[in-house]
């Protein structure tokens, strides 16, 4: 092995925190490509999403995790297992909070991250600093620094992509000397079907209020690439009740049509080719509590 190869660094970084602090926005900003769906509602991310940052001297594999929460459904239990697996795999853990939460970490971060994985390098990211006067961030940083829990503290704006370069540079220094785990020209290991389903689910979160988004899942049934013409994709949106099915379809199918139009634009941008997207709505009663449904939809226990 050459000296140049020996100096290459590669490792895993878990991004954890409460729901809706900006973990997925951060991952997309770091990779300069949208691979993790984003919505203003909490608990949008349900599975561990792996994003790969590579340059000529390092590979940092980011694990975007579901927001830490108290499980209410079997689905939530699976989500927390995904988060725990990411923490176990991580060489560095990024604990993410945001300025409006002040200098208090949620109980879940304390119980799950600090107590169980506190021996690992812990970095704190204080997100959304673009929403306050920069001088207000200084006492916040000082307050978090008091406990000597975090080896590094970064005030950042994931949305505005501020202060991310120093973060990446510091993370690279903390990665073990290792050859790349993945090809350096890819940004994720997930198949294209996964991202198609996620983009459809994101549009449901954007379009509907209250319980509807949380009661839905998306299952891609067909994905056919054609030598000529558009790639054909057929996907089912799974809901828990007939009443939810009616809401998602909407009057004369208008609501479902709008979901499809918006999702198709993101899917085409991601795949870099034209797509014909066909959506159907089906009922899977209490799928969030069904092991069979959860396994079928990819929310498997690790």
N, C-alpha and C positions, 0 to 999 in steps of 0.2 A: 504494500500500500504506500503510495507516494506521500510526501510531506504535505502536499497541497490537499490531497484527499483527507489526510488525518486532521487537518485544520477545519474542515467543513463541520458545521454544527447543525444538529437537528433534534427536535424534541416537541413535547406536547404542552399546550397551555389551555387550561380550563377557564372559561369565563362564567362566573356565577354571581348571583345576586337575586334580589327580590324581583317579582314580575314588573315589567314596564320601566326599568331603569335605563334601557337603551342597549342591551347586550347584542341584539341582532343588528341594530344600526351600526354598532362598533365593528362587528365582524365584516359587514359589507364595506365599511369605510376602509378597513385594513387591507382587504383584498381588492378594493377598487372594482368590485363587481357584486351584484346582488345575488346572493345564494341563500340568505336567511330572510324569511318573510317578516315584515314589519307592520304593526298596527298600533293604534293608540290604546287599544284595549289590552289589559294584562293577560298573561298566560297564552299568548299567541304561539310561542314555540312549544312543541310537545315532545320532540325527540332531540337527541344530541345531533347537532349539525356540525359536520367536520369541514373546516375551511383551511386550505393549504396556502401559506405564504412562502414563496421561494425567491431567493436571489442567488447570485453567483457564489456566495459563501455560507449560506444557511437555509434551513427550512424550518419554519415554525408552523406547527399544526394546531390550529385553534379549534376548541370544542365549545360551541355555543350551546348552553344548556337551558332546559326549562327553568322558569323562575321558581325559586324555592318557596314552597307553600305547604300548608297543612292539608294532606290528602282528604278529599271528600268522596271521590269515586275511585274505582279500581284503575281507571285511566290515570288519575293523579299519582297513584302509587307507582305505576310504571314510569311516569314522568320523573319521579324522584329517584327511581333506580337508575335511569339514564344519567341524571345529574351526578349521582354517587359514582357511577362507573367512570365518568369524565374526571372526577376528582382523584380517583385511584390511579388513573393513567397519567395524570399531569405531572410534568417536571416543575411547572410554575402555576400557581393559581392566581387569577385576576379576580379579586372581589370588587364588584361594581356597585356603586351607589350613585346618587345624584344630589345636587345642591339643596333641593327642597326638603330632603330627608334629614338635613343637618348632620351633626356628628354622632349619629346613633345608628348602629348596625342592627338589623332585625334579628329576632331570636333565632330564626332558622339558620342564619349565617353563623351566629355564635355557636349553636348546638351542632350543626353539621360540619361546617368548614373549620372553624377555629379549634374546636375541641378534638375533632377526629383527624384533621389533616394539618394542624398547626405546625408540624415539624417540617412541612414543605415550604419553599419560598413563597411568601404571600405578598402580592402587590395590591394596592388599593387604587382604584380609578374613581375619581369624583367627576361624574359626567354633568353635562349641561351647564358648564361654567359660562357659556356665552349668554345665559339668561340673567346673569347678575353682574354687578360691578366687580372687576377683577380683584379689587382690594378686599372684597367680602370673602374671597376664597382663602385668603391667608390665615385668618383665625380658624377656619374649618380644617385646614391642613394641620395646623398646630395642635388642634384638639385631637385629631385622629393619631397624630404622632406620639402623643403622651404615653400611650400604652405599650409602645415598642413592639406592636404586633406585626406591623407591615415593614418589609425591608425597603420598599419603594412606594411613594405616593405620587400619583399623577393627576392633576386637574386637567380634564380634557373636554372637548366637545365632539362627540362622535358625529353629530349631524353636520357640523361645520368643518369637520376633519382637522381640528386644532390640537396640537401637541401630541400627535400620534407618531411622528417620526422618532422622537426621543424614546417613546415607549417601545417601539419595535427594536430600536438599537440596543436598549437595555435588555430586552427579552432575549435577543440573539446572544448576548454575552453570557446569559444564564443557561443556554441550551448546552447539553452534553456534546462533546466531540463525537460525531456519528455521521455516517453516510446518509443520504436522503432516504426517508421511509417510502416516499411516493415519487413518481415521475415529476420533475420540476416544472413541467408545462401544464399541469392540471391544477384546478383550484378546489376540487372536492372529489371524494370517492363515491358519492351517491350517484345512482343511475338517473338518467334524464326523467324517467317516470316519477321519481320522488319529487323533483322540482316542479314538474307539471302539476302534481296534486297540491303541492304547497302554494303555488301561485293562485290556483283556484280557491283554496281555503282562505288565502289572504284577502281576496276580493269579497268573500262572504263576511269576513270580519269588518271590512270597510263599509259594507252596504247595510248591514243589519245591526240592530241594537239588542241589548240585554242577553237573553239566554240562547237565541238562535245560533250565533257563531260557535258557542261552546258545545252545542248539541250536534254539530256536524263534523263529518270526516269525508275525505275524498279518496276514491279508489279508481285508479286508471285501469280500464278494461282492455283497451286496444291502443297500440302505438305502432303505426305502420309508416315507415319511411318509403317514399316513392321516388323512383329515378326521375320522373317527370311529374310536376304538379306539387300540391301541398302535402305535407306530412299529416296523416289522419290520426286524430286522437279522440278516443271516446272515454269519458269518465263518469262515474256515478258519485253523486253527492248523497251521503248517508245521513239520515236524520232519525230521531227517536220516536216521533209521533206523526200521524197523518196531518194534524193541524200545522206542524212545522213544514211539511211538504208543500202544503198550499201556499204558505207565506213565501217560501223560497221560489216557487214557480211564478207566483204573482198573477195578476189579472192578464189574461190572454198571453201568459208566458213572458211578460215584459221583464219581471225581476230576474228570472233565470237568463234571459237574453242579455241583460246588462252585465251580469256576472261573467258570462261567456266572452262578451266583447272585451271587457277590461282584462280578463285573465289572458286572452289570446295575445294581446299586445305585449304583455310581459313575457309570455312563453316564446313568442317569436323573437323578441330581443335576446332572450337567453340562449335559444337554440340557433339563432342567426339563420333562420329559414322560415318560409311561410308555413302556416299551420291551419288546418281545418279542425276546429274544436267542437265536439258534440257533448253536451251535458245532459244527464238524466238525474232525477231525484228519486231515491228509494228509501224505504223505512226499514231500519234495523232496530227493533225495540230494545231500549236500554243498552245500546251497544257499549256505552262507557263502563258498564258493570259486567260485561260478558267477556270471558277469557277467549272464547272462540272468535268473537268479533275483533277484539283487540289484536289477537295474533294474526288474523286475516288482514287487518289494516296496517300491520307493520309495527304496532306498539307492543313488541314482545318484551318479556322479562329477560334481562341480561343474564 
